[in-house]
Amino acid sequence: MTTNDQTQPDPDERPSKSQVKRDMHALQELGKTVVELSSDRVKQLPLSEKLQDAVLLAQRTTSREGRRRQIHYVGKLMRDAPAEEIARQIDEWANGSRQQTAHLHAIERDRDRLISDDSALTPWLEAHPDVDVQAFRAIIRAARSEHKKNQTLLPGQQPKRKHYRALYQAIKDANQAPDDQSPPENAANEEDPS
């Protein structure tokens, strides 16, 4: 092998033209996704000042052709950006939100089960041994009583939800890990959505 052969890149190691084109389209799509984010989220991403300015300008551009050209420019600037890190952060925002919603729905199902079914309490308490059993039972009794009264209301009367919400909060607190007392960043609403 000559020294000249060593400096030449192996043609098998270079990406194909098709791969380069796919990568460029992926960066273009990522740039489009970044433009569709809120300006607050854009500012949280690891973007260069030039790229951030281009994204914010694309968000303000109202003409369709001007916006298309600006998004294309953003895609071009994405070549020098940490694309994997940006994509990972966007994915975390999107999936974190879905995970948070699923978690809140699980709390609601637990609450409804605990109100309607006496046999649901024992397995729930076994899964949450740190809960103050007496206080938790008192919250459930109050929520059940409130639920019964709400079923007898006349049309137009507002149902009471104080104990219903208190039970939701108690379940939520019990599900929170002791070392993670801070609420998730993506938590849209700390109150009971009901």
N, C-alpha and C positions, 0 to 999 in steps of 0.2 A: 504494500500500500504506500502511495506517495503522500507527501504532506498536503498536496493539493486536494487529494481525495478526502482527507480528514476535515478540511474546512467546508466542504460542500455538504449541505444538509441532505440527509437521506430522503429521497422522494416519498418513501413509505411513511416517514414520520411527519411530513407536512400535512396539514388538513387539506382535504379535497376542496375544490371550488364550491361544490354543493354544501359542504359542511360550513365553509366560511359564510356562504349566503344564508344558511339556516341560523348561524350565530348572529348575523347582522339583523335578520328579521326578529330574532328573540330580543335583541337589544332595543330594536324599534318598538316592539310591543311593551317591553318593560318601561321605556320612556313614556309611552302613551298611558300606561297605568299610573306612573308617577304624576303625570299632568292631571289625571282625574282625581288625585288625592286632594284633601283640603290643604290650604296653604300652611296651616299649623303642622300637619303631618310632613309636608315637604321639608319644612325647616328642621325637622327631627332626623332626617335622613343624612347619611354621610356624603353629601354632594359638594362639589367644588362651588365656589362663588359664581363662576360663569354658568355652570349647569343649573344651579338654583335660580339664578336670574332668568335663564332661558325658560325654565319650567313655569315660573311665576308669570312671565310674559305670555306664554302659551295659554295660561289660565285666563288671562285678561283679554286675549284676542277674540273678537266676536265674529269676524268674517270667516266663512268656512275654509276658503283657500288659504287665507293668512294663518289660520290655526293649523291646517294640515302641514304647511311649510314649516311652521315653528315646531310642531311635534316631530317632523322629520329631522330638524336641526337638533332637537333634544336627543333623539335616537343616535345621531352622529356623535354628540358629546358623551353619550353613555359608554362609548368605546373605552374612554379613559377613566370611567367611574368604577368603583367596587361593586359591580353588578350583582354578584352573588350575595353580598352583604345587604344590598338594597332589597333584592328579591326576598331574602330571608325575613327582613323586618316587615315588609308588606304582608307576607304570608302569616307572620306572627300576629299582626294586627287583625287580619281577616279571620284566622282560625281561633285566635284567642277570644274573639267576640263570640264565635259559635260555641266554643267550649263554655264560656261564661253563661250564655243563654241556656245551654243544656244543663248546666249546674243549677241554675235558678229554677228550671222546670222540674228537676229532680227534688228540690226542696219543696216545691208546691205539691208534688205527688206524695211525698212523705207526710206533709201537713194534712192533706185530704184523707190519706189512709189512717193517720193517727186519730183524726176526728171521727171517722166513720166506723173504725174497726178496733175493738178492744184487744184483739189478739195481735195486732201490729205493734203494740207498745213493747212487749218483752224482747222480741228480736231487735227492735230499734235500740233499746237501752243496752243490749249486749254488744251492739256494734259501736256504741258511744259510751264507754264506761266512765268517762270523766264528768258526765252530766249529773247535776244535783237532781236526784230522782224525785224527791218530794216537790221541789219547785216546778219541775217539768210536768209532773202529774197535775199539779194545781193549774198550770197554764192550759193543759189539755182539757181539764174539766170545765174551765171558764170558756174555752173556745167551743166546746160541745154545747154548753148551755146557751151561749150566744147564737150558735148555729140553729138550735131548736127554736129559739125565739124568732129568728129571722125567717124561718119557714112559715110562721103563723102571721106574718105581716100582711096588712091589707095592700091592695095595689096602690102604688104611689108613695108608700112609706119607704123611707131609706133604711136599708139594713145596717146594723151595727157591725163594725169590723175591728174593733180595738183588740180583742183577744185573738182573733183570727190572725191579725198582723203580729201580735206578740208571739204566737206559736211559730209563725214563719221565721221571725228573728231568732228565736231560741234554737230552732233547727239549724238555721244558717250559722249561728255562733258555734254550735256543736260540731258542724262539719268543717269548720275552719281549723287548720292544723295549728298547734300551739306555737310553732316556730314561725308561722306566717300570719301574724295578726294584722298586717296591712292589707287593705283591699287591693284586688288586682287593678292594674292600670286601665284596663279596658272596661271596667265595671261601669255600665251605662247608668244604672240606677240602684242605689243601695237599699231603697225602700221596696216593700213588697209590691210587685206589679199589679196585684189584684185591686 
